[in-house]
Amino acid sequence: MVNEDVLKIVLNDKTFGRDTAADIVGGLARLRELVGKGLIRAEKPTNKQNGKWFCNAWDVIKHAQLKY
């Protein structure tokens, strides 16, 4: 089993884009909800409609959900 503390250290300074993060947490709607609640730290440096999202990888992994 992988040590959670090690994952936290390794992934805390990494990011996922919006689509990858949405795939991991179970969809774009769920990702938006988690970001809105402050459970996933995300930045969108530009206000452009198609601006890239930077979602904290550790936060995303903590809220991973399997899709069936």
Distance bins in CASP14 RR format, pairs under 12 A and 6 or more apart:
PFRMAT RR
TARGET T0000
AUTHOR 0000-0000-0000
RMODE 2
METHOD distances of the structure
MODEL  1
1 7 0 0 0 0 0 1 0 0 0 0 0
2 8 0 0 0 0 0 1 0 0 0 0 0
2 9 0 0 0 0 0 1 0 0 0 0 0
2 10 0 0 0 0 1 0 0 0 0 0 0
2 11 0 0 0 0 0 1 0 0 0 0 0
2 61 0 0 0 0 0 1 0 0 0 0 0
3 9 0 0 0 0 1 0 0 0 0 0 0
3 10 0 0 0 0 0 1 0 0 0 0 0
4 10 0 0 0 0 0 1 0 0 0 0 0
4 11 0 0 0 0 0 1 0 0 0 0 0
4 12 0 0 0 0 0 1 0 0 0 0 0
4 58 0 0 0 0 1 0 0 0 0 0 0
4 61 0 0 0 0 1 0 0 0 0 0 0
4 62 0 0 0 0 1 0 0 0 0 0 0
5 11 0 0 0 0 0 1 0 0 0 0 0
5 12 0 0 0 0 0 1 0 0 0 0 0
5 58 0 0 0 0 0 1 0 0 0 0 0
6 12 0 0 0 0 0 1 0 0 0 0 0
6 58 0 0 0 0 0 1 0 0 0 0 0
7 14 0 0 0 0 0 1 0 0 0 0 0
7 57 0 0 0 0 1 0 0 0 0 0 0
7 58 1 0 0 1 0 0 0 0 0 0 0
7 59 0 0 0 0 0 1 0 0 0 0 0
7 60 0 0 0 0 0 1 0 0 0 0 0
7 61 1 0 0 1 0 0 0 0 0 0 0
7 62 0 0 0 0 1 0 0 0 0 0 0
7 64 0 0 0 0 0 1 0 0 0 0 0
8 14 0 0 0 0 0 1 0 0 0 0 0
8 56 0 0 0 0 0 1 0 0 0 0 0
8 57 0 0 0 0 0 1 0 0 0 0 0
8 58 1 0 1 0 0 0 0 0 0 0 0
8 59 0 0 0 0 0 1 0 0 0 0 0
8 61 0 0 0 0 1 0 0 0 0 0 0
8 62 0 0 0 0 1 0 0 0 0 0 0
9 57 0 0 0 0 0 1 0 0 0 0 0
9 58 0 0 0 0 1 0 0 0 0 0 0
10 57 0 0 0 0 1 0 0 0 0 0 0
10 58 0 0 0 0 1 0 0 0 0 0 0
10 61 0 0 0 0 0 1 0 0 0 0 0
11 24 0 0 0 0 0 1 0 0 0 0 0
11 41 0 0 0 0 0 1 0 0 0 0 0
11 55 0 0 0 0 0 1 0 0 0 0 0
11 56 1 0 0 1 0 0 0 0 0 0 0
11 57 1 0 1 0 0 0 0 0 0 0 0
11 58 1 0 1 0 0 0 0 0 0 0 0
11 59 0 0 0 0 1 0 0 0 0 0 0
11 60 0 0 0 0 1 0 0 0 0 0 0
11 61 1 0 0 1 0 0 0 0 0 0 0
11 62 0 0 0 0 1 0 0 0 0 0 0
11 64 0 0 0 0 0 1 0 0 0 0 0
12 41 0 0 0 0 1 0 0 0 0 0 0
12 56 1 0 0 1 0 0 0 0 0 0 0
12 57 1 0 0 1 0 0 0 0 0 0 0
12 58 1 0 1 0 0 0 0 0 0 0 0
12 59 0 0 0 0 1 0 0 0 0 0 0
12 60 0 0 0 0 0 1 0 0 0 0 0
12 61 0 0 0 0 0 1 0 0 0 0 0
12 62 0 0 0 0 0 1 0 0 0 0 0
13 41 0 0 0 0 0 1 0 0 0 0 0
13 54 0 0 0 0 0 1 0 0 0 0 0
13 56 0 0 0 0 1 0 0 0 0 0 0
13 57 0 0 0 0 1 0 0 0 0 0 0
13 58 0 0 0 0 1 0 0 0 0 0 0
13 59 0 0 0 0 0 1 0 0 0 0 0
14 20 0 0 0 0 0 1 0 0 0 0 0
14 21 0 0 0 0 0 1 0 0 0 0 0
14 41 0 0 0 0 0 1 0 0 0 0 0
14 54 0 0 0 0 1 0 0 0 0 0 0
14 55 0 0 0 0 1 0 0 0 0 0 0
14 56 1 0 0 1 0 0 0 0 0 0 0
14 57 1 1 0 0 0 0 0 0 0 0 0
14 58 1 0 0 1 0 0 0 0 0 0 0
14 59 0 0 0 0 0 1 0 0 0 0 0
14 60 0 0 0 0 1 0 0 0 0 0 0
14 61 0 0 0 0 1 0 0 0 0 0 0
15 21 0 0 0 0 1 0 0 0 0 0 0
15 40 0 0 0 0 0 1 0 0 0 0 0
15 41 0 0 0 0 1 0 0 0 0 0 0
15 42 0 0 0 0 1 0 0 0 0 0 0
15 43 0 0 0 0 1 0 0 0 0 0 0
15 44 0 0 0 0 0 1 0 0 0 0 0
15 45 0 0 0 0 0 1 0 0 0 0 0
15 52 0 0 0 0 1 0 0 0 0 0 0
15 53 0 0 0 0 1 0 0 0 0 0 0
15 54 1 0 1 0 0 0 0 0 0 0 0
15 55 1 0 1 0 0 0 0 0 0 0 0
15 56 1 0 0 1 0 0 0 0 0 0 0
15 57 1 0 1 0 0 0 0 0 0 0 0
15 58 0 0 0 0 1 0 0 0 0 0 0
15 59 0 0 0 0 1 0 0 0 0 0 0
15 60 0 0 0 0 1 0 0 0 0 0 0
15 61 0 0 0 0 0 1 0 0 0 0 0
16 22 0 0 0 0 1 0 0 0 0 0 0
16 23 0 0 0 0 1 0 0 0 0 0 0
16 24 1 0 0 1 0 0 0 0 0 0 0
16 25 0 0 0 0 1 0 0 0 0 0 0
16 31 0 0 0 0 1 0 0 0 0 0 0
16 35 0 0 0 0 0 1 0 0 0 0 0
16 40 0 0 0 0 1 0 0 0 0 0 0
16 41 0 0 0 0 0 1 0 0 0 0 0
16 42 0 0 0 0 1 0 0 0 0 0 0
16 43 0 0 0 0 0 1 0 0 0 0 0
16 52 0 0 0 0 0 1 0 0 0 0 0
16 53 0 0 0 0 1 0 0 0 0 0 0
16 54 0 0 0 0 1 0 0 0 0 0 0
16 55 1 0 1 0 0 0 0 0 0 0 0
16 56 0 0 0 0 1 0 0 0 0 0 0
16 57 1 0 1 0 0 0 0 0 0 0 0
16 58 0 0 0 0 0 1 0 0 0 0 0
16 59 0 0 0 0 1 0 0 0 0 0 0
16 60 1 0 1 0 0 0 0 0 0 0 0
16 61 0 0 0 0 1 0 0 0 0 0 0
16 63 0 0 0 0 0 1 0 0 0 0 0
16 64 0 0 0 0 0 1 0 0 0 0 0
17 23 0 0 0 0 1 0 0 0 0 0 0
17 24 0 0 0 0 0 1 0 0 0 0 0
17 25 0 0 0 0 0 1 0 0 0 0 0
17 28 0 0 0 0 0 1 0 0 0 0 0
17 31 0 0 0 0 1 0 0 0 0 0 0
17 35 0 0 0 0 0 1 0 0 0 0 0
17 40 0 0 0 0 0 1 0 0 0 0 0
17 42 0 0 0 0 1 0 0 0 0 0 0
17 43 0 0 0 0 0 1 0 0 0 0 0
17 44 0 0 0 0 0 1 0 0 0 0 0
17 51 0 0 0 0 0 1 0 0 0 0 0
17 52 1 0 0 1 0 0 0 0 0 0 0
17 53 1 0 1 0 0 0 0 0 0 0 0
17 54 1 0 0 1 0 0 0 0 0 0 0
17 55 1 0 1 0 0 0 0 0 0 0 0
17 56 0 0 0 0 0 1 0 0 0 0 0
17 57 0 0 0 0 1 0 0 0 0 0 0
17 60 0 0 0 0 1 0 0 0 0 0 0
18 24 0 0 0 0 0 1 0 0 0 0 0
18 25 0 0 0 0 0 1 0 0 0 0 0
18 27 0 0 0 0 0 1 0 0 0 0 0
18 28 1 0 0 1 0 0 0 0 0 0 0
18 31 1 0 0 1 0 0 0 0 0 0 0
18 32 0 0 0 0 1 0 0 0 0 0 0
18 35 0 0 0 0 1 0 0 0 0 0 0
18 40 0 0 0 0 0 1 0 0 0 0 0
18 42 0 0 0 0 1 0 0 0 0 0 0
18 43 0 0 0 0 0 1 0 0 0 0 0
18 44 0 0 0 0 1 0 0 0 0 0 0
18 50 0 0 0 0 0 1 0 0 0 0 0
18 51 0 0 0 0 1 0 0 0 0 0 0
18 52 1 0 0 1 0 0 0 0 0 0 0
18 53 1 1 0 0 0 0 0 0 0 0 0
18 54 0 0 0 0 1 0 0 0 0 0 0
18 55 1 0 0 1 0 0 0 0 0 0 0
18 60 0 0 0 0 0 1 0 0 0 0 0
19 25 0 0 0 0 0 1 0 0 0 0 0
19 26 0 0 0 0 0 1 0 0 0 0 0
19 27 0 0 0 0 1 0 0 0 0 0 0
19 28 0 0 0 0 1 0 0 0 0 0 0
19 31 0 0 0 0 1 0 0 0 0 0 0
19 52 0 0 0 0 0 1 0 0 0 0 0
19 53 0 0 0 0 1 0 0 0 0 0 0
19 55 0 0 0 0 0 1 0 0 0 0 0
19 60 0 0 0 0 0 1 0 0 0 0 0
20 26 0 0 0 0 0 1 0 0 0 0 0
20 27 0 0 0 0 0 1 0 0 0 0 0
20 28 0 0 0 0 0 1 0 0 0 0 0
20 31 0 0 0 0 0 1 0 0 0 0 0
20 52 0 0 0 0 0 1 0 0 0 0 0
20 53 0 0 0 0 1 0 0 0 0 0 0
20 54 0 0 0 0 0 1 0 0 0 0 0
20 55 0 0 0 0 1 0 0 0 0 0 0
20 57 0 0 0 0 1 0 0 0 0 0 0
20 60 0 0 0 0 1 0 0 0 0 0 0
20 61 0 0 0 0 0 1 0 0 0 0 0
20 64 0 0 0 0 0 1 0 0 0 0 0
21 27 0 0 0 0 1 0 0 0 0 0 0
21 28 0 0 0 0 1 0 0 0 0 0 0
21 30 0 0 0 0 1 0 0 0 0 0 0
21 31 1 0 1 0 0 0 0 0 0 0 0
21 32 0 0 0 0 0 1 0 0 0 0 0
21 34 0 0 0 0 1 0 0 0 0 0 0
21 35 0 0 0 0 1 0 0 0 0 0 0
21 39 0 0 0 0 0 1 0 0 0 0 0
21 40 1 0 0 1 0 0 0 0 0 0 0
21 41 0 0 0 0 0 1 0 0 0 0 0
21 42 1 0 0 1 0 0 0 0 0 0 0
21 52 0 0 0 0 0 1 0 0 0 0 0
21 53 1 0 0 1 0 0 0 0 0 0 0
21 54 0 0 0 0 1 0 0 0 0 0 0
21 55 1 0 1 0 0 0 0 0 0 0 0
21 56 0 0 0 0 1 0 0 0 0 0 0
21 57 0 0 0 0 1 0 0 0 0 0 0
21 58 0 0 0 0 0 1 0 0 0 0 0
21 59 0 0 0 0 1 0 0 0 0 0 0
21 60 1 0 1 0 0 0 0 0 0 0 0
21 61 0 0 0 0 1 0 0 0 0 0 0
21 62 0 0 0 0 0 1 0 0 0 0 0
21 63 0 0 0 0 1 0 0 0 0 0 0
21 64 0 0 0 0 1 0 0 0 0 0 0
21 65 0 0 0 0 0 1 0 0 0 0 0
22 28 1 0 1 0 0 0 0 0 0 0 0
22 29 0 0 0 0 1 0 0 0 0 0 0
22 30 1 0 0 1 0 0 0 0 0 0 0
22 31 1 0 1 0 0 0 0 0 0 0 0
22 32 0 0 0 0 1 0 0 0 0 0 0
22 33 0 0 0 0 0 1 0 0 0 0 0
22 34 0 0 0 0 1 0 0 0 0 0 0
22 35 0 0 0 0 0 1 0 0 0 0 0
22 40 0 0 0 0 0 1 0 0 0 0 0
22 42 0 0 0 0 0 1 0 0 0 0 0
22 53 0 0 0 0 1 0 0 0 0 0 0
22 55 0 0 0 0 1 0 0 0 0 0 0
22 60 0 0 0 0 1 0 0 0 0 0 0
22 63 0 0 0 0 0 1 0 0 0 0 0
22 64 0 0 0 0 0 1 0 0 0 0 0
22 65 0 0 0 0 0 1 0 0 0 0 0
22 67 0 0 0 0 0 1 0 0 0 0 0
23 30 0 0 0 0 0 1 0 0 0 0 0
23 31 0 0 0 0 1 0 0 0 0 0 0
23 55 0 0 0 0 0 1 0 0 0 0 0
23 60 0 0 0 0 1 0 0 0 0 0 0
23 64 0 0 0 0 1 0 0 0 0 0 0
23 65 0 0 0 0 0 1 0 0 0 0 0
23 66 0 0 0 0 0 1 0 0 0 0 0
23 67 0 0 0 0 1 0 0 0 0 0 0
24 30 0 0 0 0 1 0 0 0 0 0 0
24 31 0 0 0 0 1 0 0 0 0 0 0
24 34 0 0 0 0 0 1 0 0 0 0 0
24 40 0 0 0 0 0 1 0 0 0 0 0
24 55 0 0 0 0 1 0 0 0 0 0 0
24 56 0 0 0 0 0 1 0 0 0 0 0
24 57 0 0 0 0 1 0 0 0 0 0 0
24 58 0 0 0 0 0 1 0 0 0 0 0
24 59 0 0 0 0 0 1 0 0 0 0 0
24 60 1 0 1 0 0 0 0 0 0 0 0
24 61 1 0 0 1 0 0 0 0 0 0 0
24 62 0 0 0 0 0 1 0 0 0 0 0
24 63 1 0 0 1 0 0 0 0 0 0 0
24 64 1 0 1 0 0 0 0 0 0 0 0
24 65 1 0 0 1 0 0 0 0 0 0 0
24 66 0 0 0 0 1 0 0 0 0 0 0
24 67 0 0 0 0 1 0 0 0 0 0 0
25 31 1 0 1 0 0 0 0 0 0 0 0
25 32 0 0 0 0 1 0 0 0 0 0 0
25 33 0 0 0 0 1 0 0 0 0 0 0
25 34 1 0 0 1 0 0 0 0 0 0 0
25 35 0 0 0 0 1 0 0 0 0 0 0
25 39 0 0 0 0 1 0 0 0 0 0 0
25 40 1 0 0 1 0 0 0 0 0 0 0
25 42 0 0 0 0 0 1 0 0 0 0 0
25 55 0 0 0 0 1 0 0 0 0 0 0
25 56 0 0 0 0 0 1 0 0 0 0 0
25 57 0 0 0 0 0 1 0 0 0 0 0
25 59 0 0 0 0 1 0 0 0 0 0 0
25 60 1 0 0 1 0 0 0 0 0 0 0
25 61 0 0 0 0 1 0 0 0 0 0 0
25 62 0 0 0 0 1 0 0 0 0 0 0
25 63 1 0 1 0 0 0 0 0 0 0 0
25 64 1 0 0 1 0 0 0 0 0 0 0
25 65 1 0 1 0 0 0 0 0 0 0 0
25 66 0 0 0 0 0 1 0 0 0 0 0
25 67 0 0 0 0 1 0 0 0 0 0 0
26 32 0 0 0 0 0 1 0 0 0 0 0
26 33 0 0 0 0 0 1 0 0 0 0 0
26 34 0 0 0 0 1 0 0 0 0 0 0
26 40 0 0 0 0 0 1 0 0 0 0 0
26 60 0 0 0 0 0 1 0 0 0 0 0
26 63 0 0 0 0 1 0 0 0 0 0 0
26 64 0 0 0 0 1 0 0 0 0 0 0
26 65 1 0 1 0 0 0 0 0 0 0 0
26 66 0 0 0 0 1 0 0 0 0 0 0
26 67 1 0 1 0 0 0 0 0 0 0 0
26 68 0 0 0 0 0 1 0 0 0 0 0
27 33 0 0 0 0 1 0 0 0 0 0 0
27 34 0 0 0 0 1 0 0 0 0 0 0
27 35 0 0 0 0 0 1 0 0 0 0 0
27 60 0 0 0 0 0 1 0 0 0 0 0
27 63 0 0 0 0 0 1 0 0 0 0 0
27 64 0 0 0 0 0 1 0 0 0 0 0
27 65 0 0 0 0 1 0 0 0 0 0 0
27 66 0 0 0 0 0 1 0 0 0 0 0
27 67 1 0 0 1 0 0 0 0 0 0 0
28 34 0 0 0 0 0 1 0 0 0 0 0
28 35 0 0 0 0 0 1 0 0 0 0 0
28 53 0 0 0 0 0 1 0 0 0 0 0
28 55 0 0 0 0 0 1 0 0 0 0 0
29 35 0 0 0 0 0 1 0 0 0 0 0
29 36 0 0 0 0 0 1 0 0 0 0 0
29 65 0 0 0 0 0 1 0 0 0 0 0
30 36 0 0 0 0 0 1 0 0 0 0 0
30 37 0 0 0 0 0 1 0 0 0 0 0
30 39 0 0 0 0 0 1 0 0 0 0 0
30 40 0 0 0 0 1 0 0 0 0 0 0
30 60 0 0 0 0 0 1 0 0 0 0 0
30 63 0 0 0 0 1 0 0 0 0 0 0
30 64 0 0 0 0 0 1 0 0 0 0 0
30 65 1 0 0 1 0 0 0 0 0 0 0
30 67 0 0 0 0 0 1 0 0 0 0 0
31 37 0 0 0 0 0 1 0 0 0 0 0
31 38 0 0 0 0 0 1 0 0 0 0 0
31 39 0 0 0 0 0 1 0 0 0 0 0
31 40 1 0 0 1 0 0 0 0 0 0 0
31 42 0 0 0 0 1 0 0 0 0 0 0
31 53 0 0 0 0 1 0 0 0 0 0 0
31 55 1 0 0 1 0 0 0 0 0 0 0
31 56 0 0 0 0 0 1 0 0 0 0 0
31 59 0 0 0 0 0 1 0 0 0 0 0
31 60 0 0 0 0 1 0 0 0 0 0 0
31 63 0 0 0 0 1 0 0 0 0 0 0
31 64 0 0 0 0 0 1 0 0 0 0 0
31 65 0 0 0 0 0 1 0 0 0 0 0
32 38 0 0 0 0 0 1 0 0 0 0 0
32 39 0 0 0 0 0 1 0 0 0 0 0
32 40 0 0 0 0 1 0 0 0 0 0 0
32 42 0 0 0 0 1 0 0 0 0 0 0
32 44 0 0 0 0 0 1 0 0 0 0 0
32 53 0 0 0 0 0 1 0 0 0 0 0
32 55 0 0 0 0 0 1 0 0 0 0 0
33 39 0 0 0 0 1 0 0 0 0 0 0
33 40 0 0 0 0 1 0 0 0 0 0 0
33 42 0 0 0 0 0 1 0 0 0 0 0
33 63 0 0 0 0 1 0 0 0 0 0 0
33 65 0 0 0 0 0 1 0 0 0 0 0
34 40 1 0 1 0 0 0 0 0 0 0 0
34 41 0 0 0 0 1 0 0 0 0 0 0
34 42 0 0 0 0 1 0 0 0 0 0 0
34 55 0 0 0 0 1 0 0 0 0 0 0
34 56 0 0 0 0 0 1 0 0 0 0 0
34 59 1 0 0 1 0 0 0 0 0 0 0
34 60 0 0 0 0 1 0 0 0 0 0 0
34 62 0 0 0 0 1 0 0 0 0 0 0
34 63 1 0 1 0 0 0 0 0 0 0 0
34 64 0 0 0 0 0 1 0 0 0 0 0
34 65 0 0 0 0 0 1 0 0 0 0 0
35 41 0 0 0 0 1 0 0 0 0 0 0
35 42 1 0 1 0 0 0 0 0 0 0 0
35 43 0 0 0 0 0 1 0 0 0 0 0
35 44 0 0 0 0 1 0 0 0 0 0 0
35 53 0 0 0 0 1 0 0 0 0 0 0
35 54 0 0 0 0 0 1 0 0 0 0 0
35 55 1 0 0 1 0 0 0 0 0 0 0
35 56 0 0 0 0 1 0 0 0 0 0 0
35 59 0 0 0 0 1 0 0 0 0 0 0
35 60 0 0 0 0 0 1 0 0 0 0 0
35 63 0 0 0 0 0 1 0 0 0 0 0
36 42 0 0 0 0 1 0 0 0 0 0 0
36 55 0 0 0 0 0 1 0 0 0 0 0
36 59 0 0 0 0 0 1 0 0 0 0 0
37 59 0 0 0 0 0 1 0 0 0 0 0
37 63 0 0 0 0 0 1 0 0 0 0 0
38 55 0 0 0 0 0 1 0 0 0 0 0
38 56 0 0 0 0 0 1 0 0 0 0 0
38 59 0 0 0 0 1 0 0 0 0 0 0
38 62 0 0 0 0 0 1 0 0 0 0 0
38 63 0 0 0 0 0 1 0 0 0 0 0
39 55 0 0 0 0 0 1 0 0 0 0 0
39 56 0 0 0 0 0 1 0 0 0 0 0
39 58 0 0 0 0 0 1 0 0 0 0 0
39 59 1 0 0 1 0 0 0 0 0 0 0
39 60 0 0 0 0 1 0 0 0 0 0 0
39 62 0 0 0 0 1 0 0 0 0 0 0
39 63 1 0 0 1 0 0 0 0 0 0 0
40 53 0 0 0 0 0 1 0 0 0 0 0
40 54 0 0 0 0 0 1 0 0 0 0 0
40 55 1 0 1 0 0 0 0 0 0 0 0
40 56 1 0 0 1 0 0 0 0 0 0 0
40 57 0 0 0 0 1 0 0 0 0 0 0
40 58 0 0 0 0 1 0 0 0 0 0 0
40 59 1 0 1 0 0 0 0 0 0 0 0
40 60 1 0 1 0 0 0 0 0 0 0 0
40 61 0 0 0 0 0 1 0 0 0 0 0
40 62 0 0 0 0 1 0 0 0 0 0 0
40 63 1 0 0 1 0 0 0 0 0 0 0
40 64 0 0 0 0 0 1 0 0 0 0 0
41 53 0 0 0 0 0 1 0 0 0 0 0
41 54 0 0 0 0 1 0 0 0 0 0 0
41 55 1 0 0 1 0 0 0 0 0 0 0
41 56 1 0 1 0 0 0 0 0 0 0 0
41 57 0 0 0 0 1 0 0 0 0 0 0
41 58 0 0 0 0 1 0 0 0 0 0 0
41 59 1 0 1 0 0 0 0 0 0 0 0
41 60 0 0 0 0 1 0 0 0 0 0 0
41 62 0 0 0 0 0 1 0 0 0 0 0
41 63 0 0 0 0 0 1 0 0 0 0 0
42 51 0 0 0 0 0 1 0 0 0 0 0
42 52 0 0 0 0 0 1 0 0 0 0 0
42 53 1 0 1 0 0 0 0 0 0 0 0
42 54 1 0 0 1 0 0 0 0 0 0 0
42 55 1 0 1 0 0 0 0 0 0 0 0
42 56 1 0 0 1 0 0 0 0 0 0 0
42 57 0 0 0 0 0 1 0 0 0 0 0
42 59 0 0 0 0 1 0 0 0 0 0 0
42 60 0 0 0 0 1 0 0 0 0 0 0
42 63 0 0 0 0 0 1 0 0 0 0 0
43 51 0 0 0 0 0 1 0 0 0 0 0
43 52 0 0 0 0 1 0 0 0 0 0 0
43 53 1 0 0 1 0 0 0 0 0 0 0
43 54 1 0 1 0 0 0 0 0 0 0 0
43 55 0 0 0 0 1 0 0 0 0 0 0
43 56 0 0 0 0 1 0 0 0 0 0 0
43 59 0 0 0 0 0 1 0 0 0 0 0
44 50 0 0 0 0 0 1 0 0 0 0 0
44 51 1 0 0 1 0 0 0 0 0 0 0
44 52 1 0 0 1 0 0 0 0 0 0 0
44 53 1 0 1 0 0 0 0 0 0 0 0
44 54 1 0 0 1 0 0 0 0 0 0 0
44 55 0 0 0 0 1 0 0 0 0 0 0
45 51 1 0 0 1 0 0 0 0 0 0 0
45 52 1 0 0 1 0 0 0 0 0 0 0
45 53 0 0 0 0 1 0 0 0 0 0 0
45 54 1 0 0 1 0 0 0 0 0 0 0
46 52 1 0 0 1 0 0 0 0 0 0 0
46 53 0 0 0 0 0 1 0 0 0 0 0
46 54 0 0 0 0 0 1 0 0 0 0 0
53 60 0 0 0 0 0 1 0 0 0 0 0
54 60 0 0 0 0 0 1 0 0 0 0 0
55 61 0 0 0 0 0 1 0 0 0 0 0
55 62 0 0 0 0 0 1 0 0 0 0 0
55 63 0 0 0 0 0 1 0 0 0 0 0
56 62 0 0 0 0 1 0 0 0 0 0 0
56 63 0 0 0 0 0 1 0 0 0 0 0
57 63 0 0 0 0 0 1 0 0 0 0 0
57 64 0 0 0 0 0 1 0 0 0 0 0
58 64 0 0 0 0 0 1 0 0 0 0 0
END
